[in-house]
Every structure is written in C-alpha cells, then in structure tokens.
Amino acid sequence: MGRVRGTSVALVVAALVLARSALAVVPLTIDDADAVDWGQYQLNAGWQLQHMPSADLHLLPVNPVVGISSHGELGATLGYAWRDGRGATRSMDDVDGITDLAIRTKWELGTHADDRLNLSIAVELDVPTGSAHRGLGTGHVDVGGVFIATRTWGSTSCDWNVGYLVFDAGNGVISDDAWLVGQAVRHQLNDQWIVIGEAYGVLPHTDGGAHTGFFDAGLQFQLTEHALLSVLVGTAVGRDSPDFNSTLSVTIDL
C-alpha cells in the first residue's frame, strides 16, 4: 500500500495498483462487504498494466483467499512486476522482480435492511519482500484499514469504502499517510455478463500532499460455474498519476 518515505505520489499510486488483487472484487480496487464463505477457497490471478509518462509498469499478481469463519476471510497477494522505461532514462527504469507481500483479512459486521445492506471491515499488512532500491517494494511495513458498505437493489450493487493507509508503520510519522475514499457499482446484465465501474481518490493526511483520483470501468464474463473473467480499463487525474490503467484477470472458486 505504500512506498518509501519521501517518495512521490507516483510510487503510492503504483503501490495501490500492485495491491489491487488483495483489495477487492477483482479487478476493482474498491472492495465489497462480502467475505468468502467458511471453508471455501478463491484464487485470483491476472495481468495489470499502468502506463506512466516515462515508463510502463506490468504486474502478474496471484491472490489466494480462504474463508476462515462464517463471517471472515484471509488472503495474501504476491506478484511479479517489471517496468519498461522510455526515453533517455530507459535503462534506469527497466527493472523486474517480486513485489511486496500483502496479507489481508476481512470480517463482516452484519447485514441490515432485509439483508440488502452489508457492512464489514478489512485490515491489510504489507511485508517488504520486494526490492525498495529497485522501486518494487517499500522497504518497510505498511498497514491499512478499510470500512466497507455494500447495498443491493435488484441486479445492481453499490460498494462504498473509507480507508486509512499507514506508510512505514514503525516510523510513527503520519506525514506520508493517506485516506482512501471511493465507490464502485456492479450491475448484472444477465446470467453471464456484469458491468463494473469505480471512482476513488487517494487523499494525503496532511496539507501539501498530492491528491489523486482514479476512474475505472469494465466487464465481467462468467466462463463457467466456478470461473469469472474480468477486463477493466481506466485513467487517473493528479500529479504523477498514470495516463492509462488496464487489467485482465480470472477468478476461480475452488
């Protein structure tokens, strides 16, 4: 979820992309309130591209999730990433390796309004397994917490997230911390097709930091009873934000 203290918002943005599989209804960043059922397993994997002015960031994440109780799940995400640089600094930007390990748990708080409103909380711990020197990891432990609400009207579901991201949790300084606020919409067109979209912002905890907004939209296709294919494209606004994002992923219920 974070980058090395003192770095630009571009690395914070990249970290959110790297952690995306651990956060949500894949491939969305904004999470839904539902947890994987007790004793059930889910595997998310795919390819992500983030197009920046001077480089392209590619990521191949793998995200297994297991239901550990009737109201909770536990998951982890680890990926292989590489950057393709452009221009005079190309050799400096061409790096590859594993990313940080994200460990995440989500717990449902209960349902309301005739079971159409679901509330939950999620907590994530990022372990610095990626190389901070090469820009593929933070070099320190980062922690995040998110409050999640999901409301369903017929074939349409809306998800709301409010979260706080602590960069370099052991440092005790909050100047690099950030808030995550966003909403996602999912609409079931028929038995096979789902339209998805989201808008969210990364807001600095202190004055003077950069504000970044993200906008994504895509489709999901039910390949089989247990396999879901997703395509997502989007863009962002703000200093050092990506020009273009794209994700191709598959979710398998085991």
N, C-alpha and C positions, 0 to 999 in steps of 0.2 A: 504493500500500500504506500510505501514511502520511498524516498531517495536520500542520499547523503545530505546531511545538514549543510545549508548554504548553497545548494544547487538550485537551478532554475526550475520554474513550474513545468518545463518540458519533461523533466525526469519524473515529477509527480504524476503528470499525465500518462507517461509511459508505464509507470508502476500500476496505475489503475487498469490499463489495458492488459498488463501481464497477469493481474489478479482477477480478471473478469470471470473466468470459469469458476472461481471459488465463490463468487458473489451472488449468483442469481439464477433466474430461469434462463439457462444457457440459450442464446448467446448474449442476453441482456446483462447490463451492469446493475440495474435496479432489480432488487430481489422481490420474490413473492413470499407470503407468510407461511405457506405450507411446507412441512418437513417431510422427508422421505419416510414412508411407513416403517414401523418396527420390523426388523429382520429382513428388510428389503435392501437391495443394492442398486446403485445407479452409476453408470460410467459416462462421463462427458469428455469428449476429445474433439480437436479440430485444428484449424489454421486461422491465424489472425494477422492482418496487415495494418500498419499505421504509417501513413505517408506524411513525412515531415518535409519542410523546405530543403533540408540538406541531406536527408537520409530516409530510407525505408526500414521500419522495424517489423520483423517477422517473428511469429511465435507459434510453437506447436505445444499446446498445453494438454495435460492429462489430469482429470479430476474425478477420482472415485469418491462416492458418498454412500454411507450406510445409515439406516435407521437404527438408533441405539435405544429408543424407547417409543412409547406410543405418542409422544409429543416432541421428540428431539432427534437430531441427526448429527453426524460427524463426517467431515470431508477434508480432503487435502488436495492441493494443486501444485504440481511441479511441471515446468516446461523447458523446452529447448528454444533459445532465441538467437537470432542473428540480425545484424544491421548491414544494409547495403548503402554505402555512402556515395555521394555525388560531388562533383566539382573538385576544387583544388585540395580539399582535405579528405578525399575519399579513403586513403589508406588509414587515416585515424579513425574513421567511422566503421570500417569493416571488421567487426568482432563477432564472436559467437560463443555459446556456452549455455549451461543450465541457468535457470532463474532462481530467485528465492523460493523457498518452500512456504506455502500458505496453508495453515491449519485452521479450520473453521467449524464452529458448531452453531446450530440454530435451534431455538426452543419456542414452541407455540405457547401463547399465553391464554388461548381460549377463543371460542367463536361466539359471535353475537348477531343480533338481527336475523333470526331464523337461519343461522349457520351461513349467512352470506357475507359476514364480516369476520375476518380472521386477523388476529394480532400475534406478533412474535418479536423476538429479539435475536440478534446474531452477534457473535464475537469472533474476531479473527486475529490470529497471531502469525506474523511473518518472520520466518527464521532465515538469517542471512547465508543461504547456501550458494547464491550467485556471486560473481566477482564484482565488487564495488569499483575496483580500479578500471575495469573494462566497461562499466556502465550497465551491467546485467544484474546487479543487486544493490542493496542499500548499505551493506557493511555493518548493520546493526539491527536490533529487534524493533519491529513496528507493531502497533496494536490498533485495532479498530472495533467500534461497536455501532450497530445499526438497529433502530426501531422500525418495524415493518408493519404496514397495514394493507390488507387486500380485501376489496369489496367486489362482489359479483352481481351483475344484473343480466340474467338470462345467459346469452352467449358471450358477454363482454365482461372482462375483469380488469380492474384498475389496481395498481400497486403504488404505494407511497413509501418512500424511505427518507429517514432523517438519521444521519450518522456522524460520528466524530472520529477522525483519524489522528493517531498519535505517532509522529515520526521520531525515531530514536527514543524509545520509551525509557531507557535507562539514563538519559541525559537530564531530564527534569525541566527542560526549557520548552515553552509552548509556542515560540515564535514561528516554527515551521508547521505546526498542527493545522488541520483544515477540517471544515464541515463538508459533508456530502448531503445534498438535498435533491430529490428528483421524483419523477412519476413515470410509470410505464403503463401501457394499455395493450391488452391481448383480446382479440376478437376471433371467435371460432366461426369460420365461414361455412364449413361442412365437416363431415367425418374425417377428412384428410388435410384440409388447409386451415392455417391460422395466420392472421395478420398481427404483427407485433410492432411496437414503437416505444420510444422513451425519450425523455428530456431530463437532463440533470446537470447540476453545477457543483464545482469544487470551489469552496469559498474559504479564504485564509482566515485563521482565527484572529490574527492581529491586523491592524491597519497597515497599508502599504504593500500587501501581498497581491499577487495576480489572481483575478477571477477568471475561471474557465467554464464555458458552457458546452454541453455535448448534445447532439441530436442524432438519433439512430432510428431506422425503420427497416423492416424485413418481413420474411415469410417463413413459416414452418410447414413441413410436409410429413405426414405420418406414413413412413415407409412400410412398417409392419406394426403388429400389435405392441411390440416392445422396442421399436427403433424410430426416432424422430430426427429428421434432417432440418437444419436451420441455416438461413442466409440472412445476413444483416449488413447494411451499409450506413454510413453516416459521416458527419463532419463536426467541427468544433469551432468555437469563437473564443478569442482571448490570446494574450501574449504567449508565444511559443506553442500554441495549440496545433494539433495535426490538421492538415488540409483535408484528409480523407481517411476513413476507417472502414475496414471490411472484415467480416468473419464468416467462415464456413465451418459448421460444427455438426456433430451427431451425438444424440443422447440415447443410451441403451439401458433399459430396465432389465436387471438380471434376476 
